[in-house]
Amino acid sequence: MPNTSKQHSESDLDPNPNYTGRFAPSPSGQLHFGSLVTALASYLDAKHCHGRWLVRMEDIDEPRCIAGTDTAILHSLEAHGLQWDGEVMYQSQQHSRYQEVVNALLHHQQAYYCSCTRKMIKAMGGTYNGHCRDKGLTPSNDQLAIRLKLDTELAPFTDLIMGEVSAPHQKLAGHKVEKQRVEDITIKRRDQLFSYNLVVVLDDVFQGVTHVIRGCDLIDVTPLHRCVHQSLGYQPLEYGHVPVAAIAPGRKLSKQNHATPIDNTTALENIVRALHFLGFDEVKRQDFNSIDSLLSFAISLWNRKKVVKTPEIIVPQHESTYYSVP
């Protein structure tokens, strides 16, 4: 099993206290090329800024997690030289902390119980309309969801890599585009699982994360995460999004699309391909004989402005090591 903490080098003794990044994979499948790209970009951005880089296992949706996959992911990160700082945190071990927050939100009437089903929300037009907000429901024999009150609008933000990102808008009302008022999101589901949109915010705050570099598949949810940060009284983070690898337009390389696990025996080649994918074509495989030398060069080379400014990049069909078509 891989080490769960990093062996620090001399250059890491005085990290930048104003930068903590993180990579947060879900152990529902092994590391593939797309997730390697995200991990590498997050790592390089943190180390270029002399910051800390954490790894968190987002295993909050435990029924979807596959036993042993977390170990495989950590092995792959180590094989590619992507060593993390501190201990790996598992969301499945944080339930008591999450529940304390939910209890406090209920106590202060910042959250409430909701009995609405998916069918009812669909009848509302697909967006929850606050139906249970003022009903004062309490748990009974039926399990109820818990929702967070959100009274702000989704706001645009400046992405560290993609630039200005506008907030989502509602459909046209006549000839006028209306700003989207964010719905009261579920923070604990009817099946008693905590929601991702709550715990991702709580964990980033708990771990002192300041910068999040992740895939563009999550850029649309970032205004919501910033809204939740604000609603809970926290300062929003700095976000940067990199292109996702896709096997077809709108179909990102993923576990659901049967992405091939990354080959740990070709780590040098994998890192070079990932750098090329991100826009650093000047890196040549023949110039490096070790992962350490390659990553040291990549850290010095890293520049957010050079990252390709497109939400997704179609992976060429002939590069079959990146995926397997279902």
Residue pairs with C-beta under 8 A, 6 or more apart in sequence:
1 71
1 74
2 71
2 74
2 75
2 77
2 78
3 78
4 74
4 87
4 88
5 84
5 85
5 86
5 87
6 12
6 83
6 84
6 85
6 86
7 83
8 85
12 85
14 50
15 50
15 51
15 52
15 85
16 49
16 50
16 51
16 52
18 51
18 210
19 46
19 49
19 50
19 51
19 52
19 210
19 211
20 46
20 51
20 52
20 53
20 54
20 207
20 208
20 209
20 210
20 211
21 42
21 43
21 45
21 46
21 51
21 52
21 53
21 54
21 209
21 210
21 211
21 212
21 213
22 42
22 53
22 54
22 55
22 56
22 204
22 207
22 209
22 212
23 38
23 39
23 42
23 43
23 53
23 54
23 55
23 56
23 77
23 82
23 84
24 55
24 56
24 57
24 58
24 200
24 203
25 31
25 35
25 39
25 55
25 57
25 58
25 73
26 57
26 58
26 59
26 61
26 64
26 65
27 57
27 59
27 65
27 66
27 69
27 70
27 73
28 61
28 64
28 65
28 66
28 69
28 255
29 66
29 69
29 254
29 255
29 259
29 261
30 69
30 72
30 73
30 76
30 255
30 261
30 262
31 39
31 72
31 73
31 76
31 77
31 261
31 262
32 253
32 254
32 255
32 259
32 260
32 261
32 262
32 322
32 323
33 245
33 253
33 259
33 260
33 262
33 270
33 273
33 274
33 315
33 321
33 322
33 323
34 215
34 244
34 245
34 252
34 253
34 254
34 259
34 322
35 262
36 76
36 80
36 262
36 270
36 274
37 215
37 242
37 243
37 244
37 245
37 274
37 277
37 278
38 213
38 214
38 215
38 242
38 244
39 77
39 80
39 82
40 80
40 82
40 271
40 274
40 275
40 278
40 298
41 213
41 242
41 278
41 307
42 53
42 212
42 213
42 214
43 53
43 82
44 295
44 298
44 299
44 302
45 160
45 211
45 213
45 240
45 302
45 304
46 52
46 53
46 211
46 213
47 53
47 299
47 302
48 299
48 300
48 302
49 211
51 210
51 211
52 85
52 86
53 82
53 84
53 85
54 84
54 85
54 86
54 89
54 207
54 209
55 74
55 77
55 84
55 88
55 89
56 88
56 89
56 90
56 91
56 203
56 207
57 70
57 73
57 88
57 89
57 90
57 91
57 92
58 91
58 196
58 199
58 200
59 65
59 70
59 90
59 91
59 92
60 91
60 92
60 193
60 194
60 196
60 199
61 193
61 196
62 92
62 193
65 92
70 88
70 90
72 261
74 88
75 264
76 261
76 262
76 264
77 83
77 84
79 264
79 267
80 262
80 264
80 267
80 270
80 271
80 291
81 267
81 271
81 291
81 292
81 294
81 295
82 295
89 203
89 207
91 199
91 203
94 199
94 203
94 206
95 194
97 202
97 206
98 194
98 198
98 199
98 202
101 198
101 202
102 111
102 146
102 187
102 188
102 194
102 198
105 111
105 148
105 187
106 112
106 146
109 149
110 148
110 149
110 231
111 146
111 147
111 148
111 149
111 187
112 132
112 133
112 135
112 136
112 137
112 146
112 147
112 149
112 184
113 132
113 137
113 138
113 139
113 144
113 145
113 146
113 147
114 128
114 131
114 132
114 137
114 144
114 145
114 146
114 147
114 184
114 186
115 132
115 137
115 142
115 144
115 145
116 128
116 131
116 132
116 145
120 131
121 127
121 128
124 131
127 183
128 147
128 183
128 184
129 183
130 183
130 184
132 147
133 147
133 149
133 184
137 144
143 190
143 191
143 192
144 190
145 186
145 188
145 189
145 190
146 186
146 187
146 188
147 184
147 185
147 186
147 187
148 184
148 185
148 186
148 187
148 198
148 228
148 231
149 184
149 231
150 182
150 183
150 184
150 185
150 227
150 228
150 231
151 231
152 181
152 182
152 227
152 230
152 231
153 167
153 179
153 180
153 181
153 182
154 167
154 168
154 179
154 180
154 181
154 182
154 223
154 224
154 227
155 167
155 223
155 226
155 227
156 164
156 165
156 166
156 167
156 223
157 165
157 222
157 223
157 226
157 236
157 239
158 164
158 165
159 165
159 219
159 222
159 239
159 240
159 241
160 211
160 213
160 238
160 239
160 240
160 304
161 213
161 240
161 241
161 242
161 304
161 307
161 309
162 216
162 219
162 240
162 241
162 309
162 311
163 309
165 219
165 222
165 223
167 179
167 180
167 223
168 180
168 220
168 223
169 177
169 178
169 179
169 180
170 177
170 178
170 179
170 180
182 223
182 224
182 227
185 195
185 197
185 198
185 224
185 228
186 195
186 197
187 194
187 195
187 197
187 198
188 194
188 195
188 198
189 195
197 221
197 224
197 225
197 228
198 228
200 225
201 225
201 228
201 229
201 232
201 234
202 232
203 209
204 212
204 237
205 229
205 232
205 234
209 237
210 237
210 238
211 237
211 238
211 239
211 240
212 237
212 238
212 239
212 240
213 239
213 240
213 241
213 242
214 239
214 240
214 241
214 242
215 241
215 242
215 243
215 244
215 252
216 241
216 242
216 243
216 244
216 311
216 312
217 244
217 252
218 241
219 239
219 241
219 311
222 239
222 241
225 236
225 239
226 236
226 237
226 239
229 235
229 236
229 237
230 236
240 304
241 311
242 278
242 307
242 308
243 277
243 278
243 307
243 308
243 310
243 311
243 312
243 313
244 252
244 253
244 311
244 312
244 313
245 252
245 253
245 277
245 312
245 313
245 315
245 322
246 252
246 253
246 312
246 313
246 314
246 315
247 253
247 257
247 314
247 315
247 323
247 325
248 314
249 312
249 314
250 312
251 257
252 312
253 259
253 315
253 322
253 323
257 323
257 326
258 323
258 324
258 325
258 326
259 322
259 323
259 324
260 320
260 321
260 322
260 323
260 324
262 270
263 270
263 321
267 291
268 285
268 288
268 290
268 291
268 294
269 285
271 291
271 294
271 295
271 298
272 283
272 284
272 285
272 288
272 294
275 283
275 298
276 283
277 308
277 313
278 306
278 307
278 308
279 306
279 307
279 308
280 298
280 301
280 306
282 301
283 294
283 297
283 298
283 301
288 294
288 297
315 322
315 323
